[in-house]
């Protein structure tokens, strides 16, 4: 099963200021702020929802196709993804813009000052999915993740016109989207992904009830934080899967992307939705135990030991056949 993942490609540049921002601000001079902070460290992390999801799928061996836009500074990042089983040949490289970047400084009180540079991400709207499909011999599913909004709309319309099954996954972009855009993006989706808060926001912005949305999509997949995930389809029993036990809670960033990577890998293997959700929850647990969205290591033996403990021997036997 050939799965393409469209979405953002970015790097995070995270710095730590050992003092307090509040101590540097003068109350009657806030209209002319001009400050420079000497920071203790710089942590550069790979990110972007499209790249995060593809990294997880690559770790599971399902050979995802990353579709997005980056800058000429993408070479090192591309090499990293290639080494971890991701097909990056359909990433558009901008001739004039850098890869999207989040730059953030955190003080000792955990206050943050940050900026997000969209950069090359704005060129994702110029990517045609037909060229991707022609290169790889056709697409069985396209996940349309958070990206340049115009790109998300274009990819959705192209999937519909070419009868390519697609999954709608608005995540970070849902806050800026209008109800009309959301209605356009989810209509006819094979899967609609969201967390519990986003689920309510989708219903509020579209004016559609839960039942009305279920009638417009194949399956609604809602992540529930520490309670796991719920999968709904109109007329069928709801499937609910709990989380695997955590060994530590280090950093929740990227947990949703990891779940999607595991779930999509399960679909690529042809397992049922319950099993796919279990794979997603297990991968998400590995990410929450790690600092950074692509810094975890997937040991096949370790993954299966923990998967068996969480979901039982029958489930593990089915997954092991694919993971091996």
VEXDREN-2710 file (C-alpha; in Angstrom, 1 decimal):
% VEXDREN-2710
k/r/px/py/pz
1/UNK/0.0/0.0/0.0
2/UNK/1.5/3.3/-1.1
3/UNK/0.8/6.1/1.3
4/UNK/1.8/9.7/0.7
5/UNK/1.9/12.2/3.6
6/UNK/1.6/15.9/2.8
7/UNK/2.5/18.4/5.5
8/UNK/5.0/20.8/7.0
9/UNK/8.7/20.3/7.0
10/UNK/10.5/22.5/9.6
11/UNK/13.3/22.8/12.2
12/UNK/12.9/24.0/15.7
13/UNK/15.7/26.2/17.1
14/UNK/15.2/26.2/20.9
15/UNK/17.3/28.4/23.3
16/UNK/17.4/28.8/27.1
17/UNK/17.8/32.1/28.9
18/UNK/18.9/31.6/32.5
19/UNK/17.2/34.7/33.7
20/UNK/13.7/36.1/33.8
21/UNK/12.2/38.1/30.9
22/UNK/10.2/40.0/33.4
23/UNK/13.3/41.4/35.0
24/UNK/14.5/42.9/31.7
25/UNK/11.3/44.8/30.9
26/UNK/10.7/48.4/31.9
27/UNK/7.0/49.0/32.5
28/UNK/6.9/52.5/31.0
29/UNK/9.1/51.6/28.0
30/UNK/7.1/48.6/26.7
31/UNK/6.2/50.6/23.5
32/UNK/9.9/50.7/22.5
33/UNK/11.2/47.3/23.5
34/UNK/14.7/46.4/22.2
35/UNK/16.3/43.5/24.0
36/UNK/19.0/41.0/23.3
37/UNK/19.5/37.9/25.5
38/UNK/22.7/35.9/26.0
39/UNK/21.4/32.3/26.1
40/UNK/23.0/29.2/27.6
41/UNK/22.4/26.6/24.8
42/UNK/20.9/26.0/21.4
43/UNK/19.0/22.8/20.6
44/UNK/18.1/22.3/16.9
45/UNK/15.5/19.6/16.4
46/UNK/13.9/18.2/13.2
47/UNK/10.2/18.7/13.0
48/UNK/7.1/19.5/10.9
49/UNK/4.1/17.3/11.0
50/UNK/4.7/15.8/7.5
51/UNK/8.3/14.8/8.3
52/UNK/7.4/13.6/11.8
53/UNK/4.7/11.2/10.5
54/UNK/6.9/9.9/7.8
55/UNK/9.8/9.4/10.2
56/UNK/7.6/7.1/12.3
57/UNK/6.3/5.2/9.4
58/UNK/9.9/4.7/8.1
59/UNK/10.9/3.4/11.5
60/UNK/8.1/0.8/11.1
61/UNK/9.3/-0.1/7.6
62/UNK/6.3/1.1/5.6
63/UNK/8.2/3.4/3.2
64/UNK/6.1/6.6/3.3
65/UNK/6.3/9.2/0.6
66/UNK/6.9/12.7/2.0
67/UNK/5.2/15.5/0.0
68/UNK/6.0/19.1/1.1
69/UNK/8.3/22.1/0.4
70/UNK/11.7/22.9/1.9
71/UNK/14.7/25.2/1.2
72/UNK/18.1/24.6/-0.2
73/UNK/19.2/24.0/3.5
74/UNK/17.2/20.7/3.5
75/UNK/20.1/18.5/2.4
76/UNK/21.1/17.3/5.9
77/UNK/17.5/16.8/7.0
78/UNK/16.8/14.9/3.7
79/UNK/19.7/12.6/4.3
80/UNK/18.4/11.9/7.8
81/UNK/14.9/11.0/6.5
82/UNK/16.3/8.9/3.7
83/UNK/18.4/6.9/6.2
84/UNK/15.3/6.2/8.2
85/UNK/13.2/4.8/5.3
86/UNK/11.4/7.9/4.0
87/UNK/11.0/8.6/0.3
88/UNK/11.9/12.3/0.0
89/UNK/12.0/12.5/-3.8
90/UNK/8.7/14.4/-4.0
91/UNK/9.9/17.2/-1.7
92/UNK/9.9/20.5/-3.6
93/UNK/13.0/22.6/-3.0
94/UNK/12.6/26.3/-3.1
95/UNK/15.1/28.3/-5.0
96/UNK/14.7/31.4/-2.9
97/UNK/13.3/30.5/0.6
98/UNK/14.7/28.6/3.6
99/UNK/13.0/25.6/5.2
100/UNK/10.3/26.6/7.7
101/UNK/11.7/27.4/11.1
102/UNK/10.5/27.9/14.6
103/UNK/12.9/30.0/16.8
104/UNK/12.1/30.1/20.5
105/UNK/13.8/31.3/23.7
106/UNK/12.6/30.1/27.1
107/UNK/13.4/31.8/30.4
108/UNK/13.8/30.3/33.9
109/UNK/10.1/30.8/34.6
110/UNK/9.2/28.9/31.4
111/UNK/8.0/31.9/29.7
112/UNK/8.7/31.9/25.9
113/UNK/9.4/34.3/23.1
114/UNK/9.1/32.7/19.7
115/UNK/8.7/33.3/16.0
116/UNK/7.7/30.9/13.2
117/UNK/9.1/31.5/9.7
118/UNK/6.9/29.7/7.1
119/UNK/9.6/30.1/4.4
120/UNK/9.5/27.4/1.7
121/UNK/6.3/25.9/3.2
122/UNK/4.4/28.5/1.2
123/UNK/5.5/26.8/-2.1
124/UNK/3.8/23.5/-1.1
125/UNK/0.7/24.8/-3.0
126/UNK/2.7/24.3/-6.3
127/UNK/3.0/20.5/-5.8
128/UNK/0.8/18.4/-8.0
129/UNK/-0.1/15.0/-6.6
130/UNK/-0.4/13.5/-10.1
131/UNK/3.4/13.8/-10.6
132/UNK/3.9/12.0/-7.2
133/UNK/1.5/9.2/-8.2
134/UNK/3.1/8.8/-11.6
135/UNK/6.6/8.5/-10.1
136/UNK/5.7/5.8/-7.6
137/UNK/3.1/3.9/-9.6
138/UNK/-0.1/5.2/-8.0
139/UNK/-1.2/6.2/-4.5
140/UNK/-3.6/4.2/-2.3
141/UNK/-4.0/6.9/0.4
142/UNK/-2.9/10.5/0.9
143/UNK/-2.8/12.0/4.4
144/UNK/-3.3/15.8/4.1
145/UNK/-1.7/17.2/7.2
146/UNK/-1.1/20.8/8.5
147/UNK/0.7/22.7/5.8
148/UNK/0.3/25.9/3.7
149/UNK/-3.5/26.3/3.7
150/UNK/-3.7/26.7/-0.1
151/UNK/-1.7/23.5/-0.5
152/UNK/-4.1/21.6/1.8
153/UNK/-7.1/22.8/-0.3
154/UNK/-5.3/22.0/-3.6
155/UNK/-4.3/18.5/-2.5
156/UNK/-7.8/17.7/-1.2
157/UNK/-9.5/18.8/-4.4
158/UNK/-7.0/16.8/-6.5
159/UNK/-7.6/13.7/-4.4
160/UNK/-11.3/14.1/-5.1
161/UNK/-10.9/14.7/-8.8
162/UNK/-8.6/11.8/-9.2
163/UNK/-10.5/9.4/-6.9
164/UNK/-7.5/9.0/-4.5
165/UNK/-8.6/8.1/-1.0
166/UNK/-7.5/10.8/1.5
167/UNK/-7.3/11.4/5.2
168/UNK/-8.0/15.0/6.5
169/UNK/-5.8/16.1/9.4
170/UNK/-5.9/19.8/10.1
171/UNK/-4.1/19.8/13.5
172/UNK/-2.2/23.2/14.0
173/UNK/-4.0/24.9/11.0
174/UNK/-7.5/24.5/12.3
175/UNK/-7.3/27.6/14.4
176/UNK/-6.9/29.9/11.4
177/UNK/-9.3/28.0/9.1
178/UNK/-12.8/29.2/8.3
179/UNK/-15.8/27.0/8.6
180/UNK/-16.0/26.9/4.8
181/UNK/-12.4/25.7/4.4
182/UNK/-12.9/23.0/7.0
183/UNK/-16.1/21.8/5.3
184/UNK/-14.3/21.6/2.0
185/UNK/-11.3/19.7/3.5
186/UNK/-13.2/17.0/5.3
187/UNK/-16.0/16.3/2.8
188/UNK/-15.5/12.8/1.5
189/UNK/-12.4/12.0/3.5
190/UNK/-11.7/8.3/4.2
191/UNK/-10.4/9.3/7.6
192/UNK/-10.7/12.4/9.7
193/UNK/-8.1/12.8/12.4
194/UNK/-8.3/15.2/15.3
195/UNK/-7.7/15.4/19.0
196/UNK/-10.7/15.9/21.4
197/UNK/-10.4/19.7/21.5
198/UNK/-10.1/19.9/17.7
199/UNK/-13.1/17.7/17.3
200/UNK/-15.2/20.3/19.2
201/UNK/-13.7/23.1/17.2
202/UNK/-14.5/21.4/13.9
203/UNK/-18.1/21.0/14.9
204/UNK/-18.3/24.6/16.1
205/UNK/-16.8/26.1/13.0
206/UNK/-18.6/24.0/10.5
207/UNK/-22.0/24.1/12.3
208/UNK/-22.3/20.4/11.7
209/UNK/-23.1/17.9/14.4
210/UNK/-21.0/14.9/15.2
211/UNK/-23.5/12.7/13.4
212/UNK/-23.5/15.0/10.3
213/UNK/-19.8/14.9/10.1
214/UNK/-19.7/11.1/10.5
215/UNK/-22.1/10.9/7.5
216/UNK/-19.6/12.9/5.4
217/UNK/-16.4/10.9/6.2
218/UNK/-15.5/7.2/6.2
219/UNK/-14.1/7.1/9.7
220/UNK/-13.5/9.6/12.4
221/UNK/-10.4/9.0/14.5
222/UNK/-10.2/11.1/17.7
223/UNK/-7.2/10.9/20.0
224/UNK/-8.0/11.3/23.7
225/UNK/-4.7/12.0/25.3
226/UNK/-3.9/9.6/28.1
227/UNK/-7.2/7.8/27.5
228/UNK/-6.1/6.5/24.0
229/UNK/-8.1/6.9/20.9
230/UNK/-11.7/6.4/19.6
231/UNK/-12.6/5.3/16.0
232/UNK/-16.1/5.9/14.8
233/UNK/-18.0/5.0/11.6
234/UNK/-21.6/5.7/11.0
235/UNK/-23.7/2.5/11.6
236/UNK/-20.9/0.5/13.2
237/UNK/-19.8/0.0/16.8
238/UNK/-17.2/2.4/18.1
239/UNK/-13.7/1.1/18.6
240/UNK/-11.7/2.4/21.6
241/UNK/-8.1/1.6/22.3
242/UNK/-6.1/2.6/25.4
243/UNK/-2.6/3.8/25.7
244/UNK/0.4/1.5/26.4
245/UNK/2.0/2.1/29.8
246/UNK/4.6/4.9/29.9
247/UNK/8.0/4.4/31.5
248/UNK/8.4/8.2/31.7
249/UNK/6.7/11.4/30.5
250/UNK/9.5/13.5/29.0
251/UNK/8.0/15.6/26.2
252/UNK/4.5/15.4/24.6
253/UNK/5.5/17.2/21.4
254/UNK/5.0/15.0/18.4
255/UNK/2.9/12.4/20.1
256/UNK/-0.1/12.9/17.8
257/UNK/2.2/12.6/14.8
258/UNK/3.6/9.4/16.1
259/UNK/0.1/8.0/16.6
260/UNK/-0.8/8.8/13.0
261/UNK/2.5/7.1/11.8
262/UNK/1.6/3.9/13.6
263/UNK/-2.1/4.0/12.5
264/UNK/-1.1/4.5/8.9
265/UNK/1.5/1.8/9.0
266/UNK/-1.2/-0.5/10.3
267/UNK/-3.4/0.4/7.3
268/UNK/-0.4/-0.3/5.0
269/UNK/0.0/-3.7/6.6
270/UNK/-3.7/-4.5/6.1
271/UNK/-4.6/-5.0/9.8
272/UNK/-8.0/-3.9/11.2
273/UNK/-8.6/-0.5/12.8
274/UNK/-8.3/-1.7/16.3
275/UNK/-4.9/-3.2/15.6
276/UNK/-3.8/-0.1/13.7
277/UNK/-4.8/2.1/16.6
278/UNK/-2.8/-0.1/19.0
279/UNK/0.3/0.3/16.9
280/UNK/-0.3/4.0/16.8
281/UNK/-0.7/4.2/20.6
282/UNK/2.5/2.2/21.2
283/UNK/4.6/4.4/18.9
284/UNK/3.1/7.5/20.6
285/UNK/4.2/6.1/24.0
286/UNK/7.8/5.9/22.7
287/UNK/7.7/9.5/21.6
288/UNK/6.4/10.9/24.9
289/UNK/9.3/9.2/26.6
290/UNK/11.8/11.0/24.4
291/UNK/12.9/14.7/24.1
292/UNK/12.3/15.6/20.5
293/UNK/9.9/14.4/17.8
294/UNK/12.4/12.2/15.8
295/UNK/14.9/11.2/18.5
296/UNK/13.4/7.9/19.5
297/UNK/14.8/4.6/18.5
298/UNK/12.5/1.7/17.6
299/UNK/14.0/-1.6/18.6
300/UNK/11.9/-4.4/17.1
301/UNK/12.3/-6.7/20.1
302/UNK/11.7/-3.9/22.6
303/UNK/8.7/-2.6/20.7
304/UNK/7.1/-6.1/20.6
305/UNK/7.8/-6.8/24.2
306/UNK/5.9/-3.7/25.3
307/UNK/3.2/-4.1/22.7
308/UNK/2.5/-7.7/23.9
309/UNK/2.3/-6.4/27.5
310/UNK/-0.1/-3.7/26.5
311/UNK/-2.4/-5.5/24.0
312/UNK/-1.9/-9.2/24.5
313/UNK/-0.3/-12.2/22.6
314/UNK/-2.9/-12.5/19.9
315/UNK/-2.5/-8.8/18.9
316/UNK/1.3/-9.1/19.1
317/UNK/1.4/-12.1/16.8
318/UNK/-0.4/-10.3/14.1
319/UNK/1.8/-7.2/14.3
320/UNK/5.0/-9.2/14.6
321/UNK/4.4/-10.8/11.3
322/UNK/4.6/-7.4/9.6
323/UNK/7.2/-5.8/11.8
324/UNK/9.7/-8.6/11.3
END
